[in-house]
């Protein structure tokens, strides 16, 4: 990381995170349903 910043310019590479308050918010209604990762929440089909 230090080497890249020396070669490419200060602040080119930095640790992840936000500076101050983000201008956006996560919209929970747009998230996928958890049944794609939770076995106990898979839909059950009865025939």
C-alpha positions, 0 to 999 in steps of 0.5 A: 500500500505504501509503495503504491502510494509512493508511485501513484500519488498520496491517497491513491490507495487507502483502507476502506471506510467512509469519510464523515457521513455518507451521502447515501443510506442502505435501503433494506427493502431492496435487499435479497431475501435470506432464504438464499443463505439460510436452510431453515428459511427455504420455501417448502413445496407440497404436492 
